[in-house]
Amino acid sequence: MSRRRTRKVKTRARKSTGRMQLGRRLADMAGMLAPLRALAARAAAWAWHSRNVRRCAGLAGGAAAIAVLSWIMLGSLGRDARYTVDPARIELAAEPSWATGELAARLRHSMEEDLRAELSDLPSASAFDEALMQQVSERLARNPWVAGVPRIERRFPAAGDDHARLMPVLQLRRPALLVECRERYVLVDGEGVVLPLTVPRDAEELRDFRAQLNAPLRVARGVTGDAPQPGNQWANEQLAAALSMERVMRRARLDLSLPIDAIELVSVPQKCDERGRVHYPPGGGVVLVPDARALPDTRVIWGRPPVHASTLELSANEKLDKLIKRLSQPDALGGSIDLRTRNT
């Protein structure tokens, strides 16, 4: 037999053997899958006869159908000119609830003008466009008066309306203190954010400003350094001390028994050390200045403010209790009222 014929015979034998082995493997796999097919058949039969499964399948199918119909309807409405909104015509309501009279009207007009200017270059878009909602929120939040935009309400066309409207709900900042600077009083909110409103450092101007407030606004004296631009937080331990004192007095409603006109900071450090600690010199702390019409020539020596409290002094609650007891004795008022220790 020639060599060529021998090679052909061997090649055919190998192919035949390979086909036989493949057939045996497929037969083995079919045998292994047979129980799985039976199990799948039983599961399908159970699902078909199960009321809960049919109910869930119906609900899923209904939800899918509603989603598809909603998508089709939104696409159709989005192409309707009545559902196109112009960001420059968004309705804004910036109401400074802490102010009254001419001051409130002036602030509202100024706020709304600035807010509309932030939106003036945005193009018209569908009221259903989520990207537009995001842009409007981000633009409005850039204003120093705006602490946040919790939501934007959509108003769709109804009888007598010719277009959809957007109505952002604004969370406005409100002043917590008047910080005395060289030539003016700078307003800050409870987080130390500088507000875009100042009052000239003049007794008559300050009196007129305070007369148009719904709640007393105290002056903080002794804050050093230049105030940052409006909308930025004033990182200053002196301001933090005054704000913590303000929060305690408002929470205790101290103004009902003793109106406080100013918070004086005496030798309060401007910065903390690298470990975040604030080191006070002897005698450093907060002095409360009551309204001169209520208690002239009186100073309440509070000591370390709540944010920098020390275990060497009474706690804030103990100091308030001591002050209230002192106020119940009118003959003992006047001069200096020291709240730092029990013996004074």
Backbone torsions as a table, in degrees:
resi	resn	phi	psi	omega
1	MET	NA	136.6	-179.9
2	SER	-72.1	160.3	-179.8
3	ARG	-63.6	-36.3	-177.7
4	ARG	-65.3	-42.3	-179.5
5	ARG	-67.2	-35.6	179.2
6	THR	-63.0	-43.0	179.4
7	ARG	-63.1	-39.9	179.8
8	LYS	-63.2	-40.4	179.7
9	VAL	-64.7	-43.4	179.6
10	LYS	-64.0	-39.6	179.9
11	THR	-64.0	-41.7	178.5
12	ARG	-64.2	-38.4	-179.9
13	ALA	-64.7	-40.9	179.7
14	ARG	-65.4	-41.9	179.8
15	LYS	-63.3	-40.8	179.7
16	SER	-64.3	-42.4	178.7
17	THR	-63.6	-41.0	179.6
18	GLY	-63.5	-40.4	179.3
19	ARG	-65.7	-37.5	179.2
20	MET	-65.7	-42.6	178.6
21	GLN	-64.0	-42.5	178.1
22	LEU	-60.9	-41.5	179.3
23	GLY	-62.4	-42.6	179.0
24	ARG	-62.8	-39.8	179.9
25	ARG	-64.8	-43.4	179.3
26	LEU	-64.2	-38.0	178.1
27	ALA	-64.6	-40.0	178.2
28	ASP	-63.2	-43.4	-180.0
29	MET	-64.2	-39.4	178.7
30	ALA	-63.1	-38.0	177.6
31	GLY	-65.6	-36.9	178.7
32	MET	-70.6	-34.8	-177.6
33	LEU	-79.9	-14.4	-177.8
34	ALA	-59.2	-45.7	177.1
35	PRO	-62.5	-35.7	179.7
36	LEU	-66.9	-38.5	178.0
37	ARG	-64.4	-39.5	179.0
38	ALA	-65.7	-41.2	179.3
39	LEU	-64.1	-41.8	178.9
40	ALA	-63.7	-38.8	179.4
41	ALA	-64.6	-43.7	178.6
42	ARG	-63.5	-40.3	179.0
43	ALA	-63.7	-41.0	179.7
44	ALA	-65.1	-40.9	179.1
45	ALA	-64.4	-41.4	178.6
46	TRP	-64.0	-43.7	-179.3
47	ALA	-62.5	-38.6	-178.9
48	TRP	-65.9	-35.4	-177.6
49	HIS	-92.6	-1.8	-179.3
50	SER	-88.5	124.4	-179.8
51	ARG	-66.7	-40.4	-178.2
52	ASN	-64.2	-41.4	179.4
53	VAL	-64.6	-44.7	178.0
54	ARG	-61.5	-37.8	179.3
55	ARG	-65.3	-44.8	179.3
56	CYS	-63.7	-40.8	178.6
57	ALA	-63.4	-39.8	178.2
58	GLY	-64.6	-41.5	178.5
59	LEU	-63.9	-43.2	179.2
60	ALA	-62.5	-42.2	178.1
61	GLY	-65.0	-40.6	177.6
62	GLY	-63.7	-41.4	178.8
63	ALA	-63.5	-40.4	178.1
64	ALA	-64.1	-40.3	179.4
65	ALA	-65.6	-41.4	178.5
66	ILE	-63.7	-42.1	179.9
67	ALA	-61.0	-42.4	179.4
68	VAL	-65.1	-44.6	179.2
69	LEU	-63.4	-40.6	178.8
70	SER	-62.8	-41.5	179.5
71	TRP	-62.9	-41.2	179.3
72	ILE	-65.9	-42.7	-179.4
73	MET	-66.3	-42.4	179.3
74	LEU	-62.9	-38.7	177.1
75	GLY	-63.2	-39.8	179.4
76	SER	-68.2	-44.3	-179.9
77	LEU	-67.8	-34.3	-179.8
78	GLY	-62.8	-24.6	177.8
79	ARG	-88.6	-5.5	179.0
80	ASP	-81.4	129.3	-176.7
81	ALA	-61.0	-26.9	-179.5
82	ARG	-68.3	-19.6	-179.0
83	TYR	-101.7	15.6	174.6
84	THR	-96.5	130.1	-177.9
85	VAL	-113.8	144.1	175.8
86	ASP	-102.0	114.7	-177.8
87	PRO	-55.6	-27.2	179.5
88	ALA	-70.0	-14.5	-179.5
89	ARG	-107.6	14.5	178.7
90	ILE	-64.5	136.3	-179.3
91	GLU	-79.1	124.6	-178.7
92	LEU	-119.3	139.8	177.3
93	ALA	-131.7	91.5	179.3
94	ALA	-102.6	91.3	-175.0
95	GLU	-104.4	107.5	176.7
96	PRO	-75.6	90.6	-173.3
97	SER	-66.3	-13.8	-178.2
98	TRP	-85.2	-8.2	-177.7
99	ALA	-116.4	162.0	178.5
100	THR	-134.5	173.6	171.0
101	GLY	58.5	-143.6	-175.9
102	GLU	-63.6	-33.6	179.4
103	LEU	-63.7	-45.3	179.9
104	ALA	-63.2	-42.9	-179.9
105	ALA	-64.4	-42.4	-179.7
106	ARG	-66.1	-42.4	179.7
107	LEU	-65.3	-42.1	180.0
108	ARG	-61.7	-45.7	179.9
109	HIS	-61.2	-44.8	-178.4
110	SER	-65.8	-43.4	179.3
111	MET	-60.9	-48.9	-175.8
112	GLU	-66.0	-36.3	176.3
113	GLU	-63.2	-45.4	-179.7
114	ASP	-64.9	-39.2	-179.3
115	LEU	-67.6	-40.2	178.2
116	ARG	-66.8	-34.5	177.7
117	ALA	-63.8	-32.4	178.2
118	GLU	-65.3	-26.1	-175.4
119	LEU	-103.1	-2.7	-168.0
120	SER	-64.3	-27.7	-176.0
121	ASP	-97.2	5.6	177.2
122	LEU	-78.2	137.2	-179.4
123	PRO	-76.6	159.8	175.4
124	SER	-65.5	146.6	-178.2
125	ALA	-154.7	172.3	179.2
126	SER	-69.1	144.8	177.3
127	ALA	-65.8	-15.0	179.4
128	PHE	-93.9	0.8	-176.7
129	ASP	-77.1	109.6	-178.8
130	GLU	-67.8	-29.2	177.6
131	ALA	-64.1	-36.6	176.7
132	LEU	-64.8	-42.1	178.5
133	MET	-58.9	-41.9	-179.3
134	GLN	-65.9	-42.5	179.6
135	GLN	-64.3	-43.1	179.6
136	VAL	-62.2	-44.4	179.7
137	SER	-60.9	-45.2	-178.2
138	GLU	-66.3	-40.3	-179.9
139	ARG	-65.0	-45.1	-178.1
140	LEU	-66.7	-36.1	-178.5
141	ALA	-68.3	-14.3	178.3
142	ARG	-74.1	-17.2	-178.9
143	ASN	-71.2	135.1	-177.7
144	PRO	-60.7	-23.7	179.7
145	TRP	-80.0	-18.3	-172.7
146	VAL	-94.8	119.6	175.8
147	ALA	-84.6	-25.6	179.6
148	GLY	179.9	165.4	176.6
149	VAL	-122.9	90.3	-175.5
150	PRO	-58.1	-36.8	-179.3
151	ARG	-164.4	165.5	174.1
152	ILE	-125.0	118.3	-178.0
153	GLU	-88.0	138.8	176.5
154	ARG	-99.4	136.1	174.4
155	ARG	-118.6	112.0	-175.7
156	PHE	-89.8	158.6	-176.7
157	PRO	-58.7	134.3	174.8
158	ALA	-127.5	-167.3	-179.9
159	ALA	-60.8	124.5	179.1
160	GLY	89.9	-10.9	177.9
161	ASP	-96.4	142.7	-179.6
162	ASP	-109.6	-2.2	179.6
163	HIS	-159.4	160.9	176.6
164	ALA	-76.6	158.7	-179.0
165	ARG	-133.6	152.5	173.5
166	LEU	-115.9	136.3	-178.6
167	MET	-129.7	94.0	178.5
168	PRO	-67.2	138.7	173.7
169	VAL	-96.6	115.5	-173.5
170	LEU	-101.6	139.7	172.0
171	GLN	-105.2	103.9	-173.8
172	LEU	-90.5	146.5	174.0
173	ARG	-75.9	150.9	175.5
174	ARG	-129.6	143.1	-176.4
175	PRO	-67.0	145.3	176.6
176	ALA	-113.5	-29.3	-178.2
177	LEU	-148.3	155.1	168.1
178	LEU	-104.1	111.5	-178.1
179	VAL	-90.6	122.4	-177.9
180	GLU	-77.5	117.7	175.6
181	CYS	-112.9	-170.4	-172.9
182	ARG	-62.5	-48.0	-174.0
183	GLU	-119.5	-0.8	-173.9
184	ARG	-157.9	168.9	171.2
185	TYR	-104.7	128.0	-179.6
186	VAL	-101.6	131.1	179.0
187	LEU	-87.8	134.9	174.7
188	VAL	-130.1	152.5	177.1
189	ASP	-91.0	-174.3	-175.1
190	GLY	-66.9	-14.9	177.5
191	GLU	-98.9	5.0	-179.5
192	GLY	82.3	13.5	178.2
193	VAL	-80.5	129.9	-179.1
194	VAL	-74.7	131.1	-178.9
195	LEU	-97.1	153.0	-177.5
196	PRO	-80.9	51.4	178.4
197	LEU	-150.1	129.5	177.4
198	THR	-128.5	160.4	178.5
199	VAL	-124.6	129.9	178.2
200	PRO	-56.4	145.0	-179.7
201	ARG	-79.8	77.2	-178.5
202	ASP	-142.9	134.4	-174.4
203	ALA	-59.6	-42.0	-178.4
204	GLU	-70.5	-41.8	177.9
205	GLU	-62.0	-41.4	-179.6
206	LEU	-66.2	-40.7	179.3
207	ARG	-64.2	-42.7	178.9
208	ASP	-65.0	-38.9	179.3
209	PHE	-65.0	-48.0	-178.5
210	ARG	-64.0	-28.5	-179.9
211	ALA	-68.2	-16.2	-178.6
212	GLN	-106.5	24.9	178.9
213	LEU	-109.1	148.0	177.6
214	ASN	-81.4	-20.5	179.7
215	ALA	-141.2	151.6	-179.6
216	PRO	-59.2	143.8	177.3
217	LEU	-126.6	112.8	-173.6
218	ARG	-83.1	159.6	176.0
219	VAL	-98.2	136.2	174.3
220	ALA	-106.5	119.8	-179.8
221	ARG	-110.8	141.1	176.9
222	GLY	104.4	7.1	175.7
223	VAL	-84.9	117.9	-177.2
224	THR	-101.6	163.6	-178.3
225	GLY	94.0	161.8	-178.7
226	ASP	-83.9	140.5	177.9
227	ALA	-72.5	141.9	175.8
228	PRO	-71.6	177.5	178.6
229	GLN	-67.0	150.9	178.1
230	PRO	-54.1	140.6	-178.0
231	GLY	95.9	-13.1	179.1
232	ASN	-101.8	150.6	179.3
233	GLN	-81.8	136.0	-179.8
234	TRP	-89.0	100.7	-178.5
235	ALA	-81.9	97.4	-175.0
236	ASN	-153.4	124.5	-179.1
237	GLU	-64.8	-27.9	176.7
238	GLN	-66.1	-44.9	177.8
239	LEU	-66.2	-39.5	177.1
240	ALA	-59.9	-38.3	178.3
241	ALA	-64.4	-45.0	-179.5
242	ALA	-65.6	-40.8	-179.7
243	LEU	-66.9	-37.9	177.9
244	SER	-66.2	-36.1	177.0
245	MET	-67.4	-39.2	178.7
246	GLU	-63.6	-42.8	179.8
247	ARG	-62.0	-40.9	-179.9
248	VAL	-64.8	-43.5	-178.7
249	MET	-66.3	-39.2	179.5
250	ARG	-69.4	-39.5	179.6
251	ARG	-65.1	-36.5	179.8
252	ALA	-84.5	-5.0	-179.0
253	ARG	53.0	48.0	-176.8
254	LEU	-65.8	-27.5	-177.6
255	ASP	-62.7	-22.9	179.5
256	LEU	-67.9	-30.0	-179.7
257	SER	-107.6	-29.8	-179.4
258	LEU	-147.8	96.3	178.1
259	PRO	-63.5	124.6	179.2
260	ILE	-102.5	126.8	-176.7
261	ASP	-89.8	-35.5	-174.6
262	ALA	-149.0	155.0	173.8
263	ILE	-114.6	115.0	-180.0
264	GLU	-101.0	131.9	178.9
265	LEU	-102.6	117.8	-176.2
266	VAL	-109.0	112.5	177.1
267	SER	54.8	34.3	176.3
268	VAL	-82.4	126.6	-179.2
269	PRO	-61.8	147.7	179.4
270	GLN	-80.8	-31.5	-175.8
271	LYS	-131.6	161.4	175.2
272	CYS	-96.9	169.2	177.7
273	ASP	-83.1	-174.3	-175.4
274	GLU	-65.9	-18.1	177.7
275	ARG	-96.3	5.6	178.8
276	GLY	82.9	12.8	-179.5
277	ARG	-95.9	145.8	179.6
278	VAL	-111.2	120.3	-175.4
279	HIS	-99.6	115.8	179.9
280	TYR	-92.7	139.8	171.6
281	PRO	-77.9	165.5	177.6
282	PRO	-57.2	131.3	179.7
283	GLY	85.9	-4.1	-179.4
284	GLY	-77.1	146.8	179.5
285	GLY	158.6	-155.1	-174.9
286	VAL	-110.9	137.8	173.4
287	VAL	-121.4	128.2	178.5
288	LEU	-95.3	132.0	-178.8
289	VAL	-108.5	107.9	179.5
290	PRO	-67.3	161.8	175.2
291	ASP	-59.0	127.9	-176.6
292	ALA	-62.0	-24.6	179.5
293	ARG	-73.9	-24.3	179.7
294	ALA	-91.8	-50.4	-179.3
295	LEU	-137.6	88.9	179.3
296	PRO	-70.0	146.7	176.0
297	ASP	58.1	37.0	179.4
298	THR	-121.0	139.9	176.6
299	ARG	-131.9	133.7	177.0
300	VAL	-105.2	110.4	-178.7
301	ILE	-84.7	103.3	-177.2
302	TRP	-81.9	-39.6	-177.0
303	GLY	95.4	-145.3	-179.2
304	ARG	-63.2	131.5	-179.4
305	PRO	-69.9	163.5	-177.1
306	PRO	-55.0	-38.2	-177.2
307	VAL	-68.3	-22.9	179.9
308	HIS	-120.0	35.2	-173.4
309	ALA	-58.5	148.7	179.9
310	SER	-122.4	144.6	177.1
311	THR	-71.7	-10.4	178.5
312	LEU	-81.0	-8.8	179.0
313	GLU	-118.8	168.4	174.8
314	LEU	-64.5	154.9	176.3
315	SER	-72.6	169.1	-179.4
316	ALA	-60.2	-42.4	178.8
317	ASN	-65.0	-39.7	178.8
318	GLU	-66.1	-37.6	178.1
319	LYS	-66.4	-40.3	178.1
320	LEU	-64.5	-42.8	178.4
321	ASP	-60.8	-42.3	179.7
322	LYS	-64.5	-39.8	179.7
323	LEU	-67.0	-40.7	179.7
324	ILE	-64.3	-40.5	177.1
325	LYS	-63.3	-39.0	179.2
326	ARG	-66.9	-36.4	179.9
327	LEU	-69.6	-23.6	177.6
328	SER	-75.3	-3.2	177.9
329	GLN	-120.4	82.0	-175.6
330	PRO	-55.1	-31.8	-178.3
331	ASP	-68.6	-20.5	-177.6
332	ALA	-93.3	2.5	-179.0
333	LEU	-85.6	161.6	-179.3
334	GLY	110.2	150.9	-179.4
335	GLY	74.4	-140.0	-178.4
336	SER	-104.4	133.3	176.4
337	ILE	-113.5	107.2	-175.7
338	ASP	-94.9	119.6	-177.2
339	LEU	-104.2	6.4	-172.2
340	ARG	-72.4	-35.7	-178.6
341	THR	-132.5	167.4	-178.9
342	ARG	-73.9	-23.7	-172.9
343	ASN	-87.6	-2.3	-177.7
344	THR	-115.4	NA	NA
